């Protein structure tokens, strides 16, 4: 081996057994990082985790033996089979998480040395990433930041090789590292060029999100949804927010009627824009919470396609992908419109169908109305009038509608219902009267957040209404609920049902608490907007608005490197300054100056000498001013070791003596 | 590596890491840093996370990836900083016989207002030893190195290193001290003074020696003389350490002579001679040493013993390269 090759590489450090302390730290760290997943994991996986950790801790305490290596192979195989048996796959989010958890637990059982412990810590870092597949909310982010500090503290413990350092100090050290990382992380987050994904095919998988609207409507379905105050989506309007009673958010449209429930027809793309309007259009941006479905909500009616989606002939926006992550889209709607004036005969026939034998009284009512009135408008008004003037009640807790003829039961007996009851009954009457009708589900209204100037639409705003088709007028929205309970449409659900439901609206709360809640919601909205939606488009838009001329990829990389280097250098300087060695005493500096002069003449003070002994060995012939040097050395000794120490006069004296000395 | 490049590199390395006889201050030019195996593993994990983040278009996965990347960058300079400004002094170790472990003692100190954790000293691929430095503090680290050859031992490849705080990077500086340890030849086992192998010298017997038949008097104790010959009675009377001397037929004094040993390789001969030195010292005889080109006059005592062993240690030492000890046995 030559000197060169010896001096280059890093030396391998021979395997070192992990210390007891670090085993405990890694066990705790793993449990801490995994804990939020306990709700997502099947019980048998949690059991394996607990058993493995307890075993490893007991093994560390010398209570149980180390498992022999050969036992691990069947265990690993069994773990893989178990996961497959549970999920019928070993990839994808849920099965992948279970597999990772099981294998990490087994890794604990075979971990012996420092290297194994480091690998386990890395797996914990990896585990943090998996949490974000389940939730990306602010609380999750904060929890994960804490988790990062715990994991990094564990890593520090492993590398400290010193069991005497208290835990709190390790945590502080770790928090320092993580805190220093945040500014660099922000730079990377903003400036690393984003690539549109996905890079490889994703398995279609129901990935959480709140269940919202459904693809069919039966009595009782929407009233269940109403009890949830989860946010369905938030809307930023580019202009004025339209009045509450115009805020119909169009979702699944249902034209097929089975006698009990309403269902969607297969989506067919709108070929030509069958729309007549004089409106200029309203532009707005919707940030939709994940719901695992395809439909995108838009104000009645959307007149524009959103990229990655299509507009169906019944004016629904249907996304090609399921909305499994927060989805943000800009869309345009017209509030005054005529659609479907040229609706196909086939479709109109479909929207007239109903089973003759079910709900005979309702059907009979429809048929009699058709005979009594000569125009559809009159029929519609008659039914709305009936709802408004007779004893119909709008309630979240209608009596159960059992039996086959549920609409009859509702219309003629109970007369208490929620929007889906009224919409369903109304549509059926229309069809029986020979007017094409369909159900539209979606949301109605929304709450204005004055802090952030946007609209919050919650699951509790879910609503169902009807559309009827009138010759030369096309599909017309008719909301029978408005006839029963006008306040539902004018002021929202809470005013209409104030004694039946919990009040989800912030505006009805105590004003101080209310503005806190508005601010919190606004924070979430900004988080969605700036963090979760920061994609290629947002990045370009943001950098353009900065007006720093950062436009191309290479600009971004250049700015990135420049910023990273300068921020790191700044940190380095600050830390260097804070940890700098204490400044030498003045007398040391002064005496050092003398020593430097003497060393130029070839006389160096040895570590074994004191000042006096050193000066004494200077030859008189070479140094005629030796007496002066001796006096300096004496004074130096005096100041340094003397009882009176460094008085100002002594220091001044020393300074002038060193200055006047000519060497 | 091609020869010119290697030579260039070696010159560069020499200029940056001159061997020191006093102390080594680890400043920027003397410090090196590279990722560890775990650093590379960490980088691979980051790449994987990054691809996953792109694939799922998951913003928080991006945040995590960038957070960990930043953690890596921060720990790069934290690891470097952990070693920066440490001064290392080495104590000249005591000479040992070949085959014995030689204990090197390093004193680490620094003036910075920061704690230094997990500072290790490692010799080649041996297990390292670690220390912690308090702010402006110091610590002593002992390293036991095996000796494989006689002669002057300048261990090469001792590094002061650290992987603190994250273990992703390995920062190190070379501790190249020009303070050779003497490694004496391994003394042959169980060697007695065989009179056929040493030249006897029958001098006058009038001198007083510590061995003999008739008590001759007391004289001042010399360092290296056996405690057995101290007159403890005189010591108890407060006369100081005195040695009893005897008159009589003194034992012959010896010459340990290279030329009398005709057999064996150089190393075997030197090893045997070292054994004889020890034997003579044990039997408290005066002895001298004759090597080709070198004569050490007859004497005895600790200093004399070490003189002789020194001469044996460096006798016909192979051309002393600064780092000659590296070849594996």
Interface residues (C-beta under 8 A of the other chain):
Chain A: X1 X2 X3 X4 X5 X6 X7 X10 X11 X12 X13 X14 X16 X118 X119 X122 X125 X126 X128 X129 X132 X133 X136 X140 X141 X144 X148 X152 X155 X156 X158 X159 X160 X161 X162 X165 X173 X177 X178 X180 X181 X182 X183 X184 X185 X188 X189 X192 X194 X195 X196 X197 X198 X199 X200 X202 X325 X531 X532 X533 X534 X535 X564 X568 X571 X572 X575 X576 X578 X579 X580 X581 X582 X607
Chain B: X1 X6 X9 X10 X13 X17 X22 X34 X36 X38 X41 X42 X45 X49 X51 X52 X54 X55 X56 X57 X58 X59 X60 X61 X62 X63 X64 X65 X66 X67 X68 X69 X70 X71 X73 X74 X75 X77 X78 X81 X85 X110 X111 X112 X113 X114 X117 X118 X120 X122 X124 X125 X126 X127 X128 X130 X132 X136 X156 X157 X159 X161 X163 X164 X165 X166 X167 X170 X172 X174 X322 X323 X326 X327
